[in-house]
Amino acid sequence: MVDPAEKVVQHSVLSPLPEVLTDAEIETVLLAADRYRRQTRPDARPLYLAGPAARYRHQKSLMP
């Protein structure tokens, strides 16, 4: 049986660690997203995308 992946060259890479936003930066993002939500033509998508960062910050603040 022929393995079609046999001739595919594999190159391992080291990916950089993601940058973590500070609490002040998260607050700025949430305020900007909330402004979009409160416009004449409301758009909640930015707030939806920023939500996980806010939830993580909240969970982190609850840790002992």
PyMOL commands that set and color helices and strands:
alter all, ss='L'
color gray80, all
select helices_A, chain A and resi 23-37+45-62
alter helices_A, ss='H'
color red, helices_A
deselect
rebuild
show_as cartoon
